Amino acid sequence: MDKLYNKLKKYSIEDAIKFEEKDRQFLALKNLYKNKNFSNELYLFLIIINALISFQLSWKWEDYWEEFSTSPLFSFLIEEGNINSQKIYNFFEDLLKNGKNNRRFVYMKLKRVEKLLNWFSIEKLEYLEYFYKNMDILARDLAKVMNQKVDAKTIVFAVKMFSYWARNVFWYLQNFPENLMIPIDSRLENLYKKYNWEWSKKEIKNYYIELSKKLDIPPLHLDAILWVNYEELIK
């Protein structure tokens, strides 16, 4: 761990946040927020759904989120006034079937949309800031409805995109909780193999937890630093 720690110890949580807010996905949501003409609550819900169907993409995540944020389908979603579950379902059906970047496993993704529409309720809108201050609870809520582990990549990613939404809406920064785990993907596996003599699938998660504690940067914020510096770190 010492070798990777020594390469990262110059970074702080403030650096991680700067990297996050230069992320094309953050900028896409910021652009959508500035140009939207619907409620913050709907803005949030669309983002959570979109995050949970953002897997097995045809191209990069950044491209898909930019496509989502500039979709002309938003005008059809709101033009008739009241927005109901069927309209939201139709919005994502059109986005998946006719978009450029997320056309794979459409049926499976639409089943996810249905699950989320069944989970969503007006009462939950009263707890938006509560969820922002307790993002680990939001992760547990989403994991339960999606029948996934709380540290599954799509669950953690949905919470990350939720935080991007909330920073735009509430105008203050809430750090990711320390118990919200960084998703272990091939990128993190490659770094682990490079900086450790022995590969252990059982220990990789603990490795990043300990690295996070040593750097005093919550794991999900650490992810931004690893992402930006990955090519240099893996050399």
C-alpha positions as CSV (number, residue, x, y, z in Angstrom):
1,M,0.0,0.0,0.0
2,D,2.9,2.4,0.8
3,K,3.9,2.8,-2.8
4,L,0.4,3.8,-4.0
5,Y,-0.2,5.9,-0.8
6,N,3.0,7.8,-1.5
7,K,1.8,8.6,-5.0
8,L,-1.5,9.8,-3.7
9,K,-0.7,11.6,-0.5
10,K,-0.4,14.9,-2.2
11,Y,-4.1,14.9,-2.9
12,S,-6.8,16.1,-0.5
13,I,-10.6,15.7,-0.5
14,E,-10.8,19.2,-2.0
15,D,-8.8,18.0,-4.9
16,A,-11.1,15.0,-5.4
17,I,-14.1,17.3,-5.4
18,K,-12.5,19.6,-8.0
19,F,-11.9,16.5,-10.2
20,E,-15.6,15.5,-9.7
21,E,-16.9,18.9,-10.7
22,K,-14.9,18.8,-13.9
23,D,-16.3,15.4,-14.8
24,R,-18.3,15.5,-18.0
25,Q,-21.2,13.7,-16.2
26,F,-21.3,16.4,-13.5
27,L,-21.3,19.1,-16.2
28,A,-24.0,17.4,-18.2
29,L,-26.3,17.4,-15.1
30,K,-25.4,21.0,-14.3
31,N,-26.4,21.9,-17.9
32,L,-29.6,20.0,-17.6
33,Y,-30.4,21.7,-14.3
34,K,-29.9,25.2,-15.8
35,N,-32.1,24.4,-18.8
36,K,-34.8,22.3,-17.2
37,N,-38.4,23.6,-16.9
38,F,-39.7,20.9,-14.6
39,S,-39.5,20.4,-10.8
40,N,-36.3,19.5,-8.8
41,E,-38.1,16.4,-7.7
42,L,-38.6,15.1,-11.2
43,Y,-35.1,16.1,-12.1
44,L,-33.8,13.9,-9.2
45,F,-36.0,10.9,-10.0
46,L,-35.0,10.9,-13.7
47,I,-31.3,11.0,-12.7
48,I,-31.6,8.1,-10.3
49,I,-33.5,6.0,-12.9
50,N,-31.0,6.9,-15.6
51,A,-28.0,6.0,-13.3
52,L,-29.5,2.6,-12.6
53,I,-29.9,1.7,-16.3
54,S,-26.4,3.0,-17.2
55,F,-24.7,-0.3,-17.6
56,Q,-23.6,-2.3,-20.7
57,L,-23.5,0.9,-22.6
58,S,-22.7,1.1,-26.3
59,W,-20.1,3.8,-25.7
60,K,-18.7,5.8,-22.8
61,W,-20.7,6.8,-19.7
62,E,-19.9,10.5,-20.3
63,D,-21.3,10.3,-23.9
64,Y,-24.5,8.7,-22.6
65,W,-25.0,11.3,-19.9
66,E,-24.5,14.1,-22.3
67,E,-27.0,12.5,-24.7
68,F,-29.5,12.1,-21.8
69,S,-29.0,15.7,-20.6
70,T,-29.7,17.2,-24.0
71,S,-32.4,14.8,-25.1
72,P,-35.3,16.5,-27.0
73,L,-37.6,13.9,-25.4
74,F,-37.8,16.1,-22.3
75,S,-40.1,18.5,-24.1
76,F,-42.5,15.6,-24.9
77,L,-42.3,14.5,-21.2
78,I,-43.6,17.8,-19.9
79,E,-45.6,19.4,-22.7
80,E,-48.9,17.9,-21.7
81,G,-48.8,19.1,-18.1
82,N,-49.2,16.4,-15.4
83,I,-46.4,13.9,-15.4
84,N,-47.3,10.4,-14.5
85,S,-45.5,7.0,-14.3
86,Q,-46.5,6.0,-17.8
87,K,-45.0,9.2,-19.3
88,I,-41.7,8.6,-17.4
89,Y,-41.7,5.0,-18.6
90,N,-42.3,6.1,-22.2
91,F,-39.5,8.7,-21.9
92,F,-37.0,6.0,-21.0
93,E,-38.3,3.5,-23.5
94,D,-37.8,6.1,-26.3
95,L,-34.4,7.1,-24.9
96,L,-33.2,3.5,-24.8
97,K,-34.6,2.4,-28.2
98,N,-33.7,5.5,-30.2
99,G,-30.6,6.8,-28.5
100,K,-27.0,6.2,-29.6
101,N,-25.3,5.1,-26.4
102,N,-27.5,2.7,-24.4
103,R,-29.3,0.3,-26.8
104,R,-28.2,-3.0,-25.2
105,F,-30.3,-5.1,-22.9
106,V,-33.3,-2.7,-23.4
107,Y,-35.9,-5.1,-22.0
108,M,-33.9,-5.7,-18.8
109,K,-33.4,-2.0,-18.3
110,L,-37.1,-1.2,-18.8
111,K,-37.9,-3.8,-16.1
112,R,-35.6,-1.8,-13.8
113,V,-37.5,1.4,-14.7
114,E,-40.8,-0.4,-13.7
115,K,-39.3,-1.4,-10.4
116,L,-38.2,2.2,-9.6
117,L,-41.6,3.6,-10.7
118,N,-43.2,1.2,-8.2
119,W,-40.8,2.2,-5.4
120,F,-41.2,6.0,-6.0
121,S,-43.7,7.9,-3.9
122,I,-44.6,11.5,-3.2
123,E,-43.6,11.0,0.4
124,K,-40.0,10.3,-0.6
125,L,-39.7,13.8,-2.0
126,E,-40.0,15.2,1.5
127,Y,-36.7,13.5,2.3
128,L,-34.5,14.7,-0.5
129,E,-32.2,16.7,1.7
130,Y,-32.2,14.0,4.3
131,F,-31.0,11.5,1.6
132,Y,-28.3,14.0,0.6
133,K,-27.1,14.2,4.2
134,N,-27.4,10.4,4.6
135,M,-26.4,9.0,1.2
136,D,-25.6,5.6,2.7
137,I,-29.3,5.3,3.6
138,L,-30.2,6.2,0.1
139,A,-27.8,3.4,-1.1
140,R,-29.5,0.9,1.2
141,D,-32.9,1.9,0.0
142,L,-32.0,1.6,-3.7
143,A,-30.2,-1.7,-3.1
144,K,-33.3,-3.1,-1.5
145,V,-35.6,-2.2,-4.3
146,M,-33.2,-3.4,-7.0
147,N,-32.3,-6.6,-5.0
148,Q,-28.6,-5.8,-5.3
149,K,-25.7,-5.4,-2.8
150,V,-25.3,-2.0,-1.4
151,D,-21.8,-1.7,-2.9
152,A,-22.9,-2.8,-6.4
153,K,-21.5,-0.6,-9.1
154,T,-24.9,0.7,-10.3
155,I,-26.1,1.4,-6.8
156,V,-23.0,3.4,-5.8
157,F,-23.0,5.2,-9.2
158,A,-26.7,6.2,-8.7
159,V,-25.8,7.7,-5.3
160,K,-22.9,9.5,-6.9
161,M,-25.1,11.0,-9.6
162,F,-27.7,11.9,-6.9
163,S,-25.0,13.9,-5.1
164,Y,-24.2,15.7,-8.4
165,W,-27.9,16.6,-8.6
166,A,-28.0,17.7,-4.9
167,R,-25.0,20.0,-5.2
168,N,-26.8,21.9,-8.0
169,V,-30.0,22.1,-6.1
170,F,-29.0,22.7,-2.4
171,W,-26.0,24.9,-3.2
172,Y,-23.7,23.2,-0.6
173,L,-21.4,20.2,-0.6
174,Q,-22.1,17.1,1.4
175,N,-19.1,14.7,1.4
176,F,-19.7,11.1,0.6
177,P,-20.0,9.0,3.8
178,E,-17.0,6.9,4.7
179,N,-19.0,3.7,4.7
180,L,-20.1,4.1,1.1
181,M,-17.7,1.8,-0.7
182,I,-15.9,2.5,-3.9
183,P,-17.1,0.0,-6.5
184,I,-14.4,-2.6,-7.3
185,D,-14.0,-2.6,-11.1
186,S,-11.2,-3.7,-13.5
187,R,-9.4,-0.4,-13.0
188,L,-9.1,-0.9,-9.2
189,E,-8.2,-4.5,-9.7
190,N,-5.3,-3.6,-12.0
191,L,-4.0,-1.1,-9.5
192,Y,-4.3,-3.6,-6.7
193,K,-2.3,-6.2,-8.7
194,K,0.4,-3.6,-9.6
195,Y,1.0,-2.4,-6.0
196,N,0.6,-5.7,-4.2
197,W,2.8,-8.8,-4.6
198,E,-0.1,-11.2,-4.0
199,W,-3.5,-11.0,-5.6
200,S,-6.4,-11.7,-3.2
201,K,-10.0,-11.1,-4.2
202,K,-10.9,-11.3,-0.5
203,E,-8.6,-8.5,0.5
204,I,-9.0,-6.0,-2.3
205,K,-12.0,-4.3,-0.7
206,N,-10.1,-3.9,2.6
207,Y,-7.1,-2.6,0.7
208,Y,-9.0,0.4,-0.6
209,I,-10.8,1.0,2.7
210,E,-7.5,1.2,4.5
211,L,-6.0,3.4,1.7
212,S,-9.0,5.7,2.1
213,K,-8.5,5.9,5.8
214,K,-4.8,6.6,5.5
215,L,-5.4,9.4,3.0
216,D,-8.3,10.7,5.0
217,I,-10.5,10.8,1.8
218,P,-13.8,8.9,1.7
219,P,-13.7,5.9,-0.7
220,L,-16.1,7.4,-3.2
221,H,-14.2,10.6,-3.4
222,L,-11.0,8.6,-3.7
223,D,-12.5,7.1,-6.8
224,A,-12.2,10.5,-8.6
225,I,-8.5,10.8,-7.8
226,L,-7.8,7.2,-9.0
227,W,-9.9,7.8,-12.2
228,V,-8.0,11.1,-13.2
229,N,-4.6,9.6,-12.4
230,Y,-5.2,6.0,-13.5
231,E,-3.0,6.1,-16.7
232,E,0.0,7.5,-14.7
233,L,-0.5,5.2,-11.7
234,I,-0.7,2.0,-13.9
235,K,2.5,2.7,-15.8
